[in-house]
Amino acid sequence: MTPGPPTFVTDLIDQLRRRAFMLGPEDVAALRQALAAGFGWSSRAALEDLCVTLWAKSDREADVVRAAFLRVDVPDLDPPAVGEDDSAEDDAAGGPTVGRPDAGPDSAGSLGAGEVRADPMGGLPALPAPSFADVDRRLVLVPRYPVSDREIAQAWRRVRRPVRVGPAVEVDVDASLRRRCASGVATAPVLVARRRNAARMLVLIDAGGSMAPYADYVEHVRAALTETARSETTTVRYFHNVPAPSPDRRLLDTLSDPFAGHLDEILRRISPLPNGAVYADPALTRAERLADLLDLDDATAAGGPTGAVVIGDAGAARGRYDPVRLLDTIALLKALRERCGRLVWLNPTPAGRWAGSTAGRVGRHVPMFPLATKAGLDAAVEALRGRSVLVEAPL
């Protein structure tokens, strides 16, 4: 029977769980294998570095692991420090005396012809000894967001679209057997290309205005999607409220009941947004044409688009309904649906604040999930993977 992990490992896992840093059995097994191979035994610092190397996937996670490590009673693995007793032993053993200030004048005669004596230089100020004190990491001020970057990355990696691309190097067993049975003689195996993840995501983030209070958390989500998840096919762009006004705003004048609180009467007549401005940075300084961005995500491209994600409050932060903004948003969503296929909306405001605002109306047309919960993020990922989500008035 395999013995359990040491007590300090169990305590360390508990400390990490309190910080929403979950470890699985494979992580503990990796530490066990590394220790069995001889790593991490030289000192406490070496053991700490080993845990960081095995478990941390980012600088923020490394700080969390180090902070938890300092709160755990780890066995003393530090080697004995070299003290004065060691120096005395060196002297007794006839250690070198070159450069010692207490060496007598006769010691110069004992130096060999090829040896150089180093004498201390007077008149120079003493240099301060360098300080190598360790930084106290027990109080690392790491932001505690509702969903950690580790959880976001794990969920985002499930968005996959396997497509066979590249040279034929993988054996297709079924096709090879069919060819052999059809011919009745030994034939060469059928080779096919390997499956690769062709998922291509477009993420549009509302920036500024009522989204300012959520800017840090949204940036945390953005970094987890593009950096921690190691997704090279995720394109992130920013906009403010809507990329551009819809050319169909005049349709609002044709509503029989302007106070109905929805646009179902003219929903089919709203055309997709033909163009608009999106930005490559959250400061909204480097503009791009939305049409050019959607052309990059054309369905004729290699692998095709997987979908689009819109991150914004959709007016829920202010808690009011704006029919003009709803019409402009519907035009944007129609353009994304037409060119990117699957579409979800992630809202950083609590779901209880959506009702009565523009966000509640937008949620009638596209799947909308809370960004601040792991359940909402998981549901959005499942929708992007193809699970059907019922909405009241689909586009």
N, C-alpha and C positions, 0 to 999 in steps of 0.2 A: 504494500500500500504506500502510495506517495505521501511523504510527510507534508503537513501544512506549512504555509509560509511562516517565517519568524514573526515574533510579536511586533517588532517595530514596523514590519511591512504592513501588517493588519492595521496598526495605528495610523500609518501614513495614508493608507487607502481611505480610512474614515475621515481624516483631515481633508483629503482631496474631495471626497463626496460632499462634505459641508460647503465646499466652494464650487459645487456643480461641475466637478471634474471627475467624470466617471471612468473607471478602469474595468476592463473585462478580464476574463481568465487568461486570454492570450497575452495580455500585458504583464500579468504576474508571472506567467510561464517564461516570457522573454527575460525578465529580471532573474529568475531562477537559473536559466541557462547561462546568462552572462556571469553570474556569480560562480557557477560551477566551472566556467572556463577560466576563472582567475581574475576577472575584472572587478574593480571596486573595493578590493581588500586593503589597499595600501594606506588609505586614510578615510576619514569621514567625508572630506571634500571630494575624494574620488568616488565614493559611493553616491554622493549627492549628484555629481556630474553624470554618473551612469544612469541614475533615474531620470534626469532631465533629458539625456540623449535618447532614452528608450521611449519616453512617454510624451514629451512636449513636442508639439508641431509648430509652435510659433514662439516669439519672444514673450508674449503675454502669458502663454501657458508655462513657459520656463520660469517666470517670476512666481506663478502660482505654486508650482512644484517646490521651488526653493523656500517659499514662505511656509508651506506645510511641512517641509523637511525639518525646519528649525523648531517646530513645535512637537517633534517626536523624539523620544528618548532612544537614540541610536547607540548601540554598543561602541565603546571607545576603540576606534581603529587607528588613532593617530600614533605614528612611531614616536619613540622617546626623543625629546628635544636634546640637542647638543648643548651641554652646559659647561660650567667651569671645570667639572671633574674630568671631562674629556680632554680639555686643554692641558690639565695637569698630567694626564696620562701621556699625552704627546711629548711633553717636556721630559718626562721620565724615560721615554723611549728614545730620546736623542733626536727630537724633531728639529726641523730647520730653524735657524736663528737669524736668517737674513732679514734685515730691516727692523730688528727689534731695538727699541730705543735703549734698553738696559744692557746692550752688549758692550763689553769693555773695549778699551783701545787695543788690547792684545788680540782681540778676535779678528782684526784685519789681517794679521799675519797668517791666520789659519785658513784664509780663503784661497782657493786655487787660482792659478793664473788666468783661467778662462772664466771665472765667476765675477759677477758684478755685485757690489754691495749697494743697497738702497738705504740712504740715511734720511730721516725725517727733515722736512724743510720748515724752518722757523719763520715767524712773521706773518703767516697766513691764517686767516680766521678759520675756525673749525666748521666743517660742513655739517649741517643737521642730518641726522640719520633718517633715511627714507622710512616712511610709515606704510606698512602693508596691512593695516588693520582691515578686517573683513567688514563689509557693509552689513549693517543690521537689517535683515530682510524679513524680520518677524512682522513688521507693520508695512508691508508693501501695499501701496495705495493703488490696487488694480480695480478698475471699474467692474461692478457686478451688474451686468445687464440681464434682462428677463430671460434671454436665450443666449447661451455661450457660443463663442465662435466654433467650438468643437461640435456642438449639436447642430449648428447651421450647416457646417461643412459635411457632416455625416448625412444630413437630410438631402443636401444639394447633390451629393454624389450619386443618389438614386435616380436622378434624372438622366436617363440613358436612352440612346437610340442606336442599337447595334446594327451596323451595316458592313457588309463584306466589301472591303476596299483594299487595293494593292495587288501584289503578285500572288499567283496561286501557289501556296506553299502548304496548305492544310488538306489532309486527306478527308474526302467526303465518303464515309463508310457506306452509307445507304446507296449512293450512286455507284460506287465501286462494285458492290454486291449485285446490283441490278445489271450492270454491264457484264459481269462475269456470268450471271445466269442466262442472259440473253445470248451471249456468244458461245458459251459452252467450253471455252478455252481460257487459259490464263491470260489476263489482260493487265495492262498498267493501271494503277489506281487513279481515280478521278481526284484531281486537286482543285481546291477552291481557295479564294482569298480569306484571310483571317477577319474575324469580326472586330470592328473598331467602333468606339463611341462617337457617333456623328451628331450628338446633341449640340444644337446651336441656339443659345438663348439671348434674347434682347431684354435688358432691364432698363426701364425708364423710371427715374426718381424725381419726384416733385421736390424742389428746393426753394428755401426762402419763405417769407411770409408766415403763415400759420404752421409751417413745417419746421420753423427754427427751433422750437423746444425739443424736437426729436432728431435734430441733426447729428448729434453724437452717436445715438443708437443706430440710426440709418447708416452712418459711415462704418460703424462696427459690422453691420450686416453686409455692406458692400465689400469690406475687406475680407470677410469670411467667405463670401461667394467667389471672389476673384483671386484671393491669395491662399487662404487656408485650404479651400476645396481644390486648388490647383486646376481650375477650369480655364483652359486657354480659349474656349469657344464662347465665353460670356462677354457680351458687349454691354457696357453701362453708359448711359447718357442721362442728362439732367434737363429739366424744364421747369417752368414756373406756372402753376395752375393748369394751363393747357398750352401746347406748342403754338397754336394759332387759333384765331376765331373761325368758327365754321361759316362757310358762305351761305348756309341755309338758315341763318337766324331769322329771316323774314317769315319762316314757317310758324314762329311763335305767335304771329298776329292772326293766324288762321285757327287757333285753338278755340273750340266752342266754350270751354271752361278754363280760363287762365289760372284759376285757383284749384284745379284738380289735384295738383301735387305730383303729376307724372306727365310724360310726353308720349304715352302709348298711341294717342290719336295720330301723331305724325312720325312715329318711330320708323316706319318703313320708308318714309320720304327723306329721311336724313341721309345724305351721301357721306361716304368715307372722307376723312380730311385729306385733301389733295396735297397739302404741303404745310410746312411749319418749321420752326426753329427749335432744335435741341442743342445741348451743349456738352462738351467733353469734360467739364469741370464743374463742381458745385457752386463756384462763384459766378457761373453763367457768363463767362468771358470769351470762350472759344466756341463759336457757333458753327453748326452744321445744318444742312437741309435734311428734314425728316424724310423726304422722298429718296434722297441718296442713301440714307441709312437703311430704309426698307428695301431698296434695290439690292443691297448687299445680302439681305435675308430673303431673297427671292426663292420660291419653291424650286426653281430650276437649278439652284446651286447644288454643289456636291453634298449629298446627304440630306438636303432640305432643312428648313427651320424646325426646331422642336416646339417653340412657343415664345410668348412674351410675358413679362411680369411688370406690372405698374405698381410702384410704391408711392403712396401719398395718402393724405387724410381725406381728400375729396370733399372738403368743406366741413367735415365732422368736427374739427377743432373749434370752429366758430359756432357750430350748432345751428346753422340756418340753411334754408333751401333757396337755391339760386337757379331758376330755370334756364337762364342763359348759359351758365357754367355747365349745367347738365347736358344741354344740347351740344356744346363744344366737346365735352368729354365723350359723349356717345359717338360723335364724328371721329374722334381719335381712336376709340375702341374698335369701331368698324374698320378703320384702316389697318389696325394691328391684326384684327381677326382675319381680314382678307389676305394679308401677306405672311403672317406668322403662324397661322393655325391656332393652336391652343393658347388660351389667354387666362390669366388670373390677376387679381388685384390684392395687394397686401396693404392693410391699413394699420398704421402705428397707434391710432387712438383706440381706446377700449370699445368693444362691440356695443356696449350699452349706450354709447353716444351717437351711434349711427342713425337711429330712428329720428325722423323729423328733419334730417339734414340732407344735403345733396348726396352724401355717401350712402344713405339708405336707399335712395333712388337708383344710384349706380349699381348697388348690390342686387337690384332686381334684374339687371341685364347681363352681368358677368359674375362669375364666382368671386366673392370677396371674403378674405380671411384676415384675422388679426395677426399682425406682425410680431406682437409682444408675447406670444405664447408658442410653446413648442408644438402643441396640438394644431394650432392654426398653420404653422409652417409645414408640418407634416401633411396636413390636408391639401395645402397648395401644391406640394410636390406630387402627391397622388393625382391631383387634377392635371398637372403637366405631363404625367406619365400616361394619361389616357382614361382615368376613371371619370365616369360621367357625374356631373354635379347639376342638380336641378336648380334652375332659376325661374323666377316668376314670368319674366318677359324677355326671352332670349333675343339677341340681336338678329 
